[in-house]
Amino acid sequence: MTTENGSFSVKKGPNNKYVDYKNQVYDIKWEMIDKSRYFPLTIINMFTVRSVLYPLTLVRTRLQVQTRGSLYTGTYNALTTVIKYEGFGALYKGFLVNSFQLFPHVLYITSYEKTRQQISLFTQNRYLTAFIGGASGSVIAQILSVPIDIVSQHMMLAGQKGANYNNNKSSIKVSGPTMNGSSAKVSKLRDLDRIHIPDKLKTASHFTIAKYVSQEIYKYEKIKGFYRGYFLSTFLVSLNSALWWPFYYFYQAQLRPFMPNDFPVLLLQCICGPLGSLSANLLTNPLDCMRTRMQVTRKKETSIQVLRNLWEQDGYRLFYRGLTARLSYSCLYSILITLGYETAKKYSLKEEYQQILYPIE
């Protein structure tokens, strides 16, 4: 078997179980990887990608949480408003806490690869193994991921400012009780009943704000507060992941026949990554809105109640609330993660596979 500079000009050889020649889908399997090299490379890649794209995560969260007409009109307006009224550093509120997502990600990718390895013993259908692997990896990772998400999301919402913020707050109509006995807000311009960071803490360190948010969550709901919306979040992330991986391999198989024989494998993978992300996120965006609402409001509501409230406020707009920010983030994220993921696997190959897969390089 030969390859040419990582391209698709591959001839059939003795290791067919590692490369699918029929559909020209290039795949390095888990047992071929030196884990001592792979994990450090993966962590560095993940931290770099999250650092670059975090502002879009913050904007997406704020857009999904706000009620109609509250503060931002869209993704670009949100980015410029945050920078203008809160400073560039505000785009990284909650970043240090969110960075702990590196640990769930390592757990996720390990679970995905190990599950896929085991499922492949029973079926060679790459779409089925990718679907099951993606879903199971997410279920396991969410145990650590949800508490990190909840604390960092509250921190993302701290100290919001804008030209019409005070006007919206003053226009709130009052009706009904909240969890602390005061009147609830029912205007479509209302702010959510969530944890508000005191002014004296808005310039405090990330650790101090995270500690305050954690104490407030625990005070109201104990440990359960850190797993608010857990089942919805797990379902969403598992479904999104279970869809992304099959789409990723599907687009590779569909696009490959249209590419030249010497078209680089990695470039095709970096094209298929965001295409898979686009497909999966278009299908799951309403669930993402529901999850974010459940995790940042203090009001105890079921998934059905949250969905009903969102529908009353936005109607069909629910399907694309915060979608531009989410798609921008997820597509860029997929390109960079795919680049890092596949590169890390390539440079972590065990020596016995180096000459099999890359004999010329």
C-alpha positions as CSV (number, residue, x, y, z in Angstrom):
1,M,0.0,0.0,0.0
2,T,1.3,3.5,-0.8
3,T,0.2,7.1,-0.1
4,E,1.4,10.3,-1.5
5,N,1.9,13.2,0.9
6,G,-1.3,12.4,2.9
7,S,-3.5,12.5,-0.2
8,F,-6.1,10.0,-1.4
9,S,-3.9,8.2,-4.0
10,V,-3.9,5.0,-1.9
11,K,-3.5,1.5,-3.3
12,K,-5.0,-1.5,-1.6
13,G,-2.7,-3.2,0.9
14,P,-2.7,-5.6,3.9
15,N,-4.3,-3.2,6.4
16,N,-7.7,-2.7,4.9
17,K,-9.3,-2.6,8.3
18,Y,-7.7,0.8,9.0
19,V,-8.4,2.5,5.7
20,D,-11.8,2.2,3.9
21,Y,-10.7,2.0,0.3
22,K,-14.2,1.5,-1.1
23,N,-15.4,5.0,-0.2
24,Q,-11.9,6.6,0.3
25,V,-12.7,7.6,3.9
26,Y,-9.4,8.0,5.8
27,D,-9.5,7.1,9.4
28,I,-6.8,6.5,12.0
29,K,-8.1,4.1,14.6
30,W,-7.7,4.3,18.4
31,E,-5.4,1.3,18.7
32,M,-2.9,2.9,16.3
33,I,-2.3,5.9,18.5
34,D,0.4,6.6,21.1
35,K,-1.7,8.1,23.9
36,S,1.3,9.7,25.7
37,R,1.7,12.0,22.6
38,Y,-1.9,12.3,21.7
39,F,-3.4,13.6,24.9
40,P,-0.9,16.6,25.4
41,L,-1.4,17.6,21.8
42,T,-5.2,17.4,22.2
43,I,-5.2,19.5,25.3
44,I,-3.1,22.2,23.7
45,N,-5.3,22.2,20.6
46,M,-8.5,22.4,22.7
47,F,-7.2,25.3,24.9
48,T,-6.1,27.3,21.8
49,V,-9.4,26.8,20.0
50,R,-11.5,27.7,23.0
51,S,-9.3,30.8,23.6
52,V,-9.9,32.1,20.0
53,L,-13.6,31.3,19.8
54,Y,-14.8,32.0,23.4
55,P,-16.2,35.5,22.5
56,L,-18.7,33.8,20.2
57,T,-19.7,31.4,23.1
58,L,-20.4,34.4,25.3
59,V,-22.4,36.2,22.6
60,R,-24.4,33.1,21.9
61,T,-25.3,32.6,25.6
62,R,-26.4,36.3,25.9
63,L,-28.5,36.1,22.8
64,Q,-30.2,32.9,23.8
65,V,-31.0,34.2,27.3
66,Q,-32.3,37.7,26.5
67,T,-36.0,38.2,25.9
68,R,-37.2,39.8,22.7
69,G,-35.8,43.4,22.2
70,S,-33.9,43.3,25.4
71,L,-30.4,44.5,24.4
72,Y,-28.8,43.0,21.3
73,T,-30.2,42.7,17.8
74,G,-27.9,40.1,16.5
75,T,-24.4,38.5,16.7
76,Y,-22.4,41.4,15.3
77,N,-24.4,44.0,17.4
78,A,-23.8,41.9,20.5
79,L,-20.0,41.8,19.9
80,T,-19.7,45.5,19.2
81,T,-22.0,46.4,22.1
82,V,-20.0,44.3,24.6
83,I,-16.8,45.9,23.5
84,K,-18.2,49.4,23.5
85,Y,-19.9,49.4,26.9
86,E,-18.0,46.7,28.8
87,G,-14.5,46.6,27.2
88,F,-12.8,44.0,25.1
89,G,-12.0,41.9,28.2
90,A,-15.7,41.4,28.9
91,L,-15.8,39.0,25.9
92,Y,-13.8,36.6,28.1
93,K,-16.0,36.7,31.2
94,G,-16.1,33.2,32.7
95,F,-13.4,32.0,30.4
96,L,-11.1,30.5,33.1
97,V,-14.0,28.5,34.5
98,N,-15.1,27.4,31.1
99,S,-11.5,26.3,30.3
100,F,-12.0,23.4,32.8
101,Q,-14.1,21.9,29.9
102,L,-10.7,20.6,28.7
103,F,-11.1,17.7,31.1
104,P,-14.6,16.6,30.0
105,H,-13.4,16.9,26.4
106,V,-10.5,14.5,27.0
107,L,-13.0,12.1,28.7
108,Y,-15.4,12.6,25.7
109,I,-12.9,11.8,23.0
110,T,-11.5,8.8,24.9
111,S,-15.0,7.4,25.4
112,Y,-15.9,8.1,21.8
113,E,-12.8,6.3,20.4
114,K,-13.1,3.3,22.9
115,T,-16.8,2.9,22.2
116,R,-16.3,3.0,18.5
117,Q,-13.5,0.5,18.8
118,Q,-15.8,-1.9,20.6
119,I,-18.8,-1.4,18.4
120,S,-16.7,-2.1,15.3
121,L,-16.3,-5.7,16.5
122,F,-20.0,-6.2,15.7
123,T,-20.5,-4.0,12.7
124,Q,-18.4,-2.3,10.1
125,N,-21.0,0.4,9.4
126,R,-19.0,3.6,10.1
127,Y,-22.1,5.7,10.5
128,L,-23.6,3.5,13.2
129,T,-20.3,3.2,15.1
130,A,-19.8,7.0,14.9
131,F,-23.4,7.6,16.0
132,I,-23.2,5.3,19.1
133,G,-19.6,6.5,19.9
134,G,-20.6,10.2,19.7
135,A,-23.6,9.7,21.9
136,S,-22.0,7.6,24.6
137,G,-18.9,9.9,24.8
138,S,-21.2,12.9,25.4
139,V,-23.3,11.1,28.1
140,I,-20.1,10.4,30.1
141,A,-18.5,13.8,29.6
142,Q,-21.7,15.7,30.7
143,I,-21.3,14.5,34.3
144,L,-18.3,17.0,34.5
145,S,-19.4,19.4,31.8
146,V,-22.8,20.6,33.1
147,P,-21.6,22.2,36.4
148,I,-18.8,24.0,34.5
149,D,-21.3,25.2,31.9
150,I,-23.8,26.5,34.5
151,V,-21.2,28.5,36.5
152,S,-19.5,29.9,33.4
153,Q,-22.8,30.9,31.8
154,H,-23.8,33.0,34.9
155,M,-20.4,34.7,34.7
156,M,-20.9,35.4,31.0
157,L,-24.1,37.4,31.9
158,A,-22.4,39.5,34.6
159,G,-22.4,43.3,34.2
160,Q,-24.3,43.6,30.8
161,K,-24.5,47.1,29.5
162,G,-25.9,48.7,26.4
163,A,-27.7,51.8,25.1
164,N,-31.1,50.4,25.9
165,Y,-30.4,48.2,28.9
166,N,-31.6,50.7,31.6
167,N,-34.7,51.6,29.5
168,N,-35.7,47.9,29.2
169,K,-35.3,47.4,32.9
170,S,-37.4,50.4,33.8
171,S,-40.2,49.2,31.4
172,I,-40.7,45.9,33.2
173,K,-44.3,45.1,34.2
174,V,-44.8,43.2,37.4
175,S,-47.2,40.3,38.0
176,G,-47.1,37.2,40.2
177,P,-44.7,35.8,42.8
178,T,-41.0,34.7,42.3
179,M,-39.2,32.1,44.3
180,N,-38.3,34.7,47.0
181,G,-41.8,36.0,47.4
182,S,-41.4,39.2,45.4
183,S,-43.3,40.1,42.2
184,A,-42.4,38.4,39.0
185,K,-41.8,40.2,35.7
186,V,-44.0,39.2,32.8
187,S,-43.1,41.9,30.2
188,K,-41.5,40.6,27.0
189,L,-38.7,43.0,27.8
190,R,-38.1,41.5,31.3
191,D,-34.8,40.3,32.6
192,L,-34.6,36.7,33.7
193,D,-34.9,35.9,37.4
194,R,-31.2,34.8,37.6
195,I,-28.2,35.3,39.7
196,H,-27.0,38.9,39.5
197,I,-23.4,39.7,40.4
198,P,-23.2,42.7,42.9
199,D,-21.5,45.8,41.6
200,K,-18.7,45.5,44.1
201,L,-17.7,42.2,42.5
202,K,-17.9,43.1,38.9
203,T,-14.2,44.1,38.9
204,A,-13.2,41.2,41.1
205,S,-11.1,38.2,40.0
206,H,-12.6,35.3,38.1
207,F,-12.1,33.1,41.1
208,T,-14.1,35.5,43.4
209,I,-17.0,35.8,41.0
210,A,-17.0,32.0,40.4
211,K,-17.1,31.5,44.1
212,Y,-20.0,33.9,44.6
213,V,-22.0,32.3,41.7
214,S,-21.3,28.8,43.1
215,Q,-22.4,29.9,46.6
216,E,-25.6,31.4,45.3
217,I,-26.4,28.3,43.2
218,Y,-25.8,26.0,46.3
219,K,-27.8,28.3,48.6
220,Y,-31.0,28.0,46.4
221,E,-30.8,24.5,45.1
222,K,-27.9,22.7,46.8
223,I,-26.0,20.2,44.6
224,K,-29.1,19.9,42.2
225,G,-28.5,23.5,41.2
226,F,-25.2,22.5,39.5
227,Y,-27.1,19.9,37.4
228,R,-30.1,22.1,36.4
229,G,-31.2,21.0,33.0
230,Y,-28.8,18.0,33.1
231,F,-31.0,15.6,31.2
232,L,-31.9,18.1,28.5
233,S,-28.3,19.1,28.2
234,T,-27.1,15.5,28.0
235,F,-29.8,14.7,25.4
236,L,-28.8,17.8,23.4
237,V,-25.1,17.3,23.5
238,S,-25.4,13.6,22.9
239,L,-27.7,14.1,20.0
240,N,-25.5,16.8,18.5
241,S,-22.4,14.7,18.8
242,A,-24.2,11.5,17.6
243,L,-25.2,13.5,14.5
244,W,-21.9,15.3,13.9
245,W,-19.7,12.2,13.5
246,P,-21.9,10.4,10.9
247,F,-22.3,13.6,9.0
248,Y,-18.6,14.1,9.1
249,Y,-17.9,10.7,7.5
250,F,-20.9,11.0,5.2
251,Y,-19.7,14.3,3.7
252,Q,-16.2,12.8,3.2
253,A,-17.7,9.9,1.3
254,Q,-19.9,12.1,-0.8
255,L,-17.3,14.8,-1.6
256,R,-14.4,12.4,-2.3
257,P,-15.5,11.4,-5.8
258,F,-15.4,15.0,-6.9
259,M,-11.9,15.7,-5.6
260,P,-8.6,15.2,-7.5
261,N,-6.6,12.1,-6.6
262,D,-3.9,14.2,-5.0
263,F,-6.4,16.3,-2.9
264,P,-5.0,16.5,0.7
265,V,-6.9,14.3,3.2
266,L,-6.6,16.9,5.9
267,L,-8.1,19.6,3.8
268,L,-11.1,17.5,2.9
269,Q,-11.6,16.7,6.6
270,C,-11.5,20.4,7.5
271,I,-14.3,21.0,4.9
272,C,-16.4,18.1,6.1
273,G,-16.1,19.1,9.8
274,P,-18.0,22.4,9.6
275,L,-20.5,20.8,7.1
276,G,-21.3,18.2,9.8
277,S,-21.5,20.9,12.4
278,L,-23.8,23.0,10.3
279,S,-26.1,20.0,9.7
280,A,-26.2,18.9,13.4
281,N,-26.7,22.4,14.8
282,L,-29.5,23.4,12.5
283,L,-31.4,20.4,13.8
284,T,-30.7,21.0,17.5
285,N,-30.8,24.8,17.9
286,P,-34.2,25.0,19.8
287,L,-32.9,22.5,22.3
288,D,-29.8,24.6,22.9
289,C,-32.0,27.6,23.6
290,M,-34.1,25.6,26.0
291,R,-31.0,24.3,27.8
292,T,-29.4,27.7,28.2
293,R,-32.6,29.2,29.6
294,M,-33.0,26.4,32.1
295,Q,-29.5,26.6,33.3
296,V,-29.3,30.4,34.0
297,T,-32.8,31.2,35.4
298,R,-33.6,30.6,39.1
299,K,-37.2,29.8,38.3
300,K,-37.9,26.1,38.4
301,E,-39.5,25.0,35.1
302,T,-39.8,21.8,33.2
303,S,-38.5,21.5,29.7
304,I,-42.1,21.7,28.4
305,Q,-42.7,25.0,30.4
306,V,-39.5,26.5,29.0
307,L,-40.4,25.5,25.5
308,R,-43.9,27.0,25.9
309,N,-42.5,30.3,27.2
310,L,-40.0,30.5,24.4
311,W,-42.7,29.8,21.9
312,E,-45.0,32.5,23.4
313,Q,-42.1,35.1,23.2
314,D,-40.6,34.2,19.9
315,G,-42.8,31.8,17.9
316,Y,-40.9,30.5,14.9
317,R,-38.0,32.8,15.8
318,L,-37.1,30.2,18.4
319,F,-35.6,28.0,15.7
320,Y,-32.9,30.7,14.9
321,R,-32.5,32.5,18.2
322,G,-28.7,32.9,18.6
323,L,-28.3,30.7,15.6
324,T,-25.8,32.9,13.7
325,A,-23.5,33.0,16.8
326,R,-23.9,29.3,17.3
327,L,-23.2,28.4,13.7
328,S,-20.3,30.8,13.5
329,Y,-18.8,29.3,16.6
330,S,-19.5,25.7,15.8
331,C,-18.3,25.9,12.2
332,L,-15.1,27.7,13.1
333,Y,-14.7,25.3,16.0
334,S,-15.2,22.3,13.8
335,I,-12.5,23.5,11.3
336,L,-10.0,24.1,14.1
337,I,-10.9,21.0,16.1
338,T,-10.8,18.8,13.0
339,L,-7.5,20.2,12.1
340,G,-6.1,19.6,15.6
341,Y,-7.8,16.3,16.1
342,E,-6.6,14.7,12.9
343,T,-3.2,16.3,13.1
344,A,-2.8,15.0,16.7
345,K,-3.8,11.5,15.6
346,K,-1.3,11.6,12.7
347,Y,1.6,12.8,14.8
348,S,0.7,10.3,17.6
349,L,0.8,7.2,15.3
350,K,2.7,4.4,16.8
351,E,6.0,3.7,14.9
352,E,4.7,0.4,13.3
353,Y,2.0,2.3,11.5
354,Q,4.0,5.3,10.4
355,Q,5.5,3.5,7.4
356,I,2.2,1.8,6.6
357,L,0.2,5.1,6.3
358,Y,3.0,7.6,5.5
359,P,5.8,5.7,3.7
360,I,6.9,8.7,1.6
361,E,6.7,11.5,4.2
